[in-house]
Amino acid sequence: MKKEEGSEAPRPGSVAPDDRIAELRETAEAVGKLAANADAFRRIVDAFRAEDVELFQSELAGLGLLERCHLICRWLCSKHCVFICIRLCGPITQEPVLDVEEWRQFALAFERIAQDQALLKRLIDAVDHEDVAAWRALVAELKLERFCHQLCHWLCGIRCRLVCRLFCPPPPLITAVGFIPTSQIDSQGYGSGPDIYGTNTPPVDPANGIGDHPFGGRTNIQGVFNVTNADHYKVEYTTTPLNPASWTAITTQIKDLAWDPVSLSIQPYFRQPDVNGWYQIPPPPPPFPPPGPAENHGMGFLGPVYLTDWNTPLVDNDPYYLRLTVKRGASQFVSPVVAVRIDNGAPLPAMPPSPVIKLQLQDPNGNLKDLGCCDTVEKGEGNKVVISVQGWDPNFSVLSITLFGGCGVSVPIHTKTYNGNTADTGYPALTPIVWDPWAASVSPCCYVIWVQIWDRAIVGNQWAGRHTRSNWQSLTIA
């Protein structure tokens, strides 16, 4: 049997059915929870139709549905546009068959309409005000009766997309930790440079021990509110993000500078949270001459992006989690969680001397003789020096062995880096490095063999502040 033109079944789309089922279920769960409260449902629909952003968000927040704002808004839009277009155009009377030529004719008609801005505005006003008489008069004037529903759904759909963008802006965001953008912090909490200022942490260079940084010391946290008319914010941390009771507010007092209109000068002040960790967001101050950074949204020279400083816990290699909560009245808006790995421990072993150094003389037959402090070694017939070291860190970066002494002599002997392998902790056991000082053309003299180990932590927002330990042993080379 010959198929009717345009009656072929549509081919499956590129979006997997499982993805659509997951979104449908999540949407159904959200609107079902909303519909269970008849009064709240009506208030949210009224806020949607009136484009009352604050009421819409506040109602969703009160029901714990703010994170599903986009799903609910799109669902309301779908229902809203069906209602509006049936009201404006009446029931759909066309045959339920896809007519490609009719589709093409609508594209040509819409292009013609879109070139007339005044006409577009009249059509938009008719849809926005649900003005049946004005809409039908325009459609008849333009001879677009057969395209009535298509045109209405197109205009209503654009309005819906823009309204949902207004109603459901991005959530509050933590944007940087220790001056490292959160986009450069992985799910394990390791950050990678460069930092946002390009001066505190260098770009990734695993071969030289740079990258995969934990954080330590007093760590700066930056973010954006993304909430209109917000009045308070707080930053919290936890080790168990799925436990709502585990979050602890950061209550650091922040020293800032601001313009004082009384003394007409810049004065220091402290941004101080309350006992629950809420920092106040002051309203913007009036402009003053000359313009300057103190006009920064009423939050001093540091501005609203500078959220707080976190005195990180005294742990050695533990994952923590951060979130930003922004408040407007009784409504609270919560950011996505950011993982951060905390390291406030120096390399091991913890008891000095650390790193551990053991020197030995190896003869041509492989026999070893322990060397004490300031012992002398001679070239002989193939003698070598064995330097055994032990030093490690869960966030190991670099271990170096260097010869210092003589008259300004500095000779590199050995370097090991983690080289991108975060499982490499350095030398957790005493490890021998065989060295031939005579092959290195070291002149006879007294020297110090210096061993130093660093971790990869960004401490106090500075890569240069990372933890280190050093040890040395003297040796005379004859």
N, C-alpha and C positions, 0 to 999 in steps of 0.2 A: 504494500500500500504506500502510495506517495505521501510524504509528510507535508503538512501545510508550511508555507514559507514563514520562517520566524518561530516555528513551534518546537524547534529542537531544545532538548533539556540543556540547561547551562552546564558547562564543564566545572568540575570542582576547582575551588580557588586555591591559592597558595597557602592560605592560613589553615593549619591543621585543625580537624574537627575537635580534637581534644582541647586545643587552645580556646576555641569558641565556647565549648562546654564549660570550661573552667571559669571564663568570664561571665557566662550566663548564670552559672550557679552563684558566683560571688555577688553579681548584681541582684539576683533574686533574694539572696540572704539579706542584703542590705535594705532593699525596698520592703521586704517582708517585715523586718524589724521596725522600719519606719512606719509601715501601715498598721502595726499592732497598737500604735498610740494615735488614735483618731485625731485628737486635738493638735498634737505636734505635726501630724501629717498635713492637716489643713493649713497650719501656720507656715509650713515649709513651702507648700504649693502657692500660697498667697505671696510669700517672699519671692519665690521664683518668678511669678507673673509680674510682680511690682519691681523686680530687679533690685530688691533690698538685700545687698550683699551681707551686711553685718547680721541681720536677722537670720538669713539663710545659714550662715556659718555657725552662729550661736546655737541655733536649734539642732543642727547636726552634731555639734560638739557636745551638747547636753545629752544626746542619745548615744554618744561614743561612736558616731558614724562619720566623723570628719575625714578620716583617712580614706573613706570611700566616696568622697564628694563627687569626683568625676563620674563614677558609675551611676550614682543617684541622679546627677544633673542630666546625663545623657538619656537616662530612662524617662525622666520628666519631659525632656525635649521631644523624645519620640512620641509620647502620648499627646503632648501639647500641639505638635505640628499636625498630627492626624485630626485632632479636634478642630483646629483653626481652619485647615484646608477644606474639610467637609463643610464647615460653616460658611466659608467664603465661596466655595465652588459647587457645593451640593454633592450628592453621591457620585461615585465614579461609574460612568456608563460605558466607557470604551471596552472593546473586546479584550479579554485577558491574554493577548498574544503580543509578543514583542515585534513591533513594526520598526525596522531599522530606518526606513525612509522617513517615517514620522519623527523618529528620534533626531535624524539629521536636520529636518525642517525646524524642529524646536531649537537646535543649536544656532541656526542662522537667524531665527527670530530673536533669540536671546542676545546674540551679538549686536543686532540692530538696536535693541532696547538699551543695552548697557552703554551705548555711545551718547545717550541723552541723560545727563545727570539729573536734571529736573524731573524727568519722567521716572527715573529710578527712585528718587526720593518720594514721589507720590505713591508708587507701588509699595515701598517699604512702610510708609506711614499707614497705608490702608491695612497692611498685615499687622503692624504693631498695635493699631487701635481696633483691630478686628471689625473694620468698617465694611460691612457687606455691600452696601449701596455703592460706596466709592470704589471698592475693588471690582465689582461686576461692571460698573460703568467704564472703568479703565480697560478691563479685559475686552469688552465689546468694542470700545473705541479702537483698540489695537488689533481687533479681529483675532484674538488669541484664545477663543473659547475652548478649542480642542486641547490647548496646552495649559489650561487653567490650573490643574492639580500639580503639574510638573513645575510651573512657575512659582506657585505658592510654596511647595515643599523646598524648592531651591532657596527662596528668600528666607523662609522660616529656618531652614537648616543652617544658613550662614549666621543668622541671629543667635541660634542655639549655641553654635560653636564659640562665638564671641562671648555670649553670656556665661557659658561654663568656664571659659578662661578667666572671666572676671570673678565668678563665684568660687572657683577652685584654683587659686594661684598655687605656685610651688610651695611646699611646706617650708618652715624655717630650716636653715641649713647651717651646720658647722662647716666652714670653708677651709680652715687651716689649723693645724696643731703643730706647735713648735716651729711656726712659720713654714711648714710643709703643707702644700695644698692637699686636701683630703682625697682629691682625685689621684694623688700619688702615694696613698696609704693603702696597702693591700688588706685582704680579709684577715690576715694574721696579726695586723697592727704594725707592720713594718712600713716606714716611710722612706721615700727616695727623693734626693735632691734633683734639681736645685730648689732652694727655698724661694719664697715669693719676692724677696728683696735681692736675691742673687749674690749675697755677701756672707751668709751664715753657714750654709751647707752646700758643698760643691755638687756638681752633677754626678750621676752614677758612674763609678769606675771600679768594678769588683776586683779587677786584677791588682789594684792598689788598695784594696780593703774598704772601698767606699760604696755604700748602698745598703739596703735592707736595715734601716736604722730603727732601733727602739728609741724611747724617749725617757728622759730623766730630769731631775731637778725641778725648778720652777718653770713650767711650760705654758706658753701663751696659747690661748684658744680664740679664734676669730670666727665670725659667722655673719649671717644676714637674717633679718626677721621675716620678710615676705608676708607680713600681716599688716593691713592698714589699721591705723589708730591703735597700735599696740601700746600698752602702758607699763608692762613689766616683762622681765625675762630671767631665766636661771639656767645654769649649766650643771649637769649631774654626771656622776660616774658610778660604775658598778663592775663586778666580776661575773654577775649572773643576770644578763639583761632580760630574761624571760620571767624573772621574779619581780613583780611591781614594787614590792616592799624593800627591795635591796638598793634602790637608787639613793645616792648621797649627794646633797647639793655642795657645790664649791662655793665657799663663802669668803674668798680672798678680798681684802680691801685694796682697791686700785687707786694709786696716786695719779692724779690728772691735773691739767691746767685748764682754766676757763676765764672768759672775759667777765670782769666784775663791773657792772654798770654804775655802781656807787663810787668806787675809787677810780673808775675809768682806766683800769689796768688789768693785766693778766695775773691771776692769783691761783695758787695751788689749792686743790680740794681733793677729797677722797670719795670715790664712788663706792658706797658701802651697801651690801645686801642686808635684808632683814634676817631674822632668825631662821626663816625657811629657805634662805638662799635667793630671794627675789631681788634683783636689781631694778630700780625704777628707771623708766625711759622718760626723761623730761621732754616737754614740748619744745619745738624749735624756738630759740630766742629771737627777739626782733633784730633786724640788721643794724649794724653799727659801723661807723667809719673808723679805720679803713677795713675793708673786707679781709677776712683771714680765717685760719683754720678753726678758731674758736666758735665760728658759726656752724660747726659741724653737728647739726641736729640736736643742739642743746646738750650734748654729752661730752663737752670739753674737746681738747685738742686730739684725744685718742679716737673720738668719734664712735658711732654705733657699731662699727665692725669689730672693734676690740671688745670682746665679751668679758674675759676674765683671765687670770693667771692661776694655774693649777699647781699646787705644791704636791707633786706626784708621790705616791706611796713608796715606802722604803722596801721595795721588793727587787729581786734580781732579774727575773725574766718572766713576768706574769702578764697575760692578756687582760686588758680592761676595756670598758666600753663607755662612750660619751654620748650624751644627747642634749639638745637645746630645746627648752620649752618657752614659748612666748605666750603671754596672757593679754587678753583684751576684755576688761570687765571680768565676767565669770567664765568666759570661754578660754580654753587653753589649746594651743597648737604645738604639736610635738614633731621634732625633726627626725629624720632617719638616724639610726644608731651608727656611730663611727667606732671601729675597733682601733685600739692603740696598745702597743706592747710597751711595758714599763720596765726599765732596767736602771736601778740605782746601786748596783753592786760593782765593785772593782774586780778585775780578773783574779782568778784563783791560782794557787792556794792563798788563803786569806792571811795565814800567819807568815811573818817574815822569817828568813829572807825569801822573797818571791819576786820574780820567777826563781825557781831552783836552778842552780848552776853547779855542774860537776866537771872539772877539768882532768884530763888524763893524757899521758904521753903514750903513743902507740909506736912500737918499734917495727922494723921491716917484717918481722915474723908474726905481727898481729898481737903481740903481747901488750898488755895495758899496765901502766903504772900511774896510780893516783897522784895528782899534783895539789900541793897545798898553796896557800896564799903566798904570792911573790916567788914561787918556785921558778927555776930556770930550765928552759928546754934548749937542746942543741940539735942542729940539723942531723948530724950523724950520717948513717948510710940509709936514708929513707924514712927518718922519723916523721911523725905527723902528730897534730894535736886533736884530741877528741873532745868536743864541747857538747856535753849532754845537758839538755834544758827541759824543764817542766813548767808549763804555764798555760792556762786555758780560761775560756770564758764562754758562757752559752751564746753570747753574741760577739764571738771572736772577730776581730778585724785584721790586725797585723801583729806579727812577732818578728823583731829584728835583732841580729847579733852584729855588733860593730866593735872594731878595735880602735881604741884611742890611746894616745901617748906620744912618746918621742918628742919631736919638736913640731907640734901642730899636726900630727898624723891622724888621719881618720880613714880607716879601711873597712868597707862593708864586707862582712863574712857570710851572712846568711839572712834571707828574708822569707817569711811565709805569710800568705794572706788567705782569707776565706774564699776569695775568688768566686763569689756568687753562690757558694754552697753553704746555706745557713745551718746545715748539720755539722759543719766543720767547727770544732771548738778550739783548735790549736794543737797543743801538745799536752793532753791530759796525763800522759805517762812520761817518765824520763826518756828522752829521745836523743840519740847520739847524732852529732853532725861532725864529720871528719874534715879537718882543715889542714892545709899545708902552708904555713906562713912563709916558708922559703920560696915556694913556687909563686907566692903572691908578692915576692920581692920586698918583704918586710925587713927593714934595717934592724940590726941588733940594738936593743934598748929595752927599757921597762915600759909596760903597757897595761891598759885596763881593758878587759873584755866586758863590754856593756850589753846587757840583755834587757829589752823593753817590750812590753805587750800592751796593746790597746783593745778596747771593745769598740762597737759601732754606734754607741748611744749618742743621740743629740741631747746634750745636757744644758739646761738653761737656754734653750733655743739655739745653741751653738755646737756645731760639729767639733770645733776646737776644744770644747769642754769635756770630751768623752773621757771615760775612766781609763787609767793606765797604772801600771806598776813597773818598777825598774830594779835591777840588781846588777852587780858587777863583781869581778874578781881580777886581781892583778896577776901579771905573768911577765917574766923576763925572757926575752928571746935572744939567744946568743948566736 
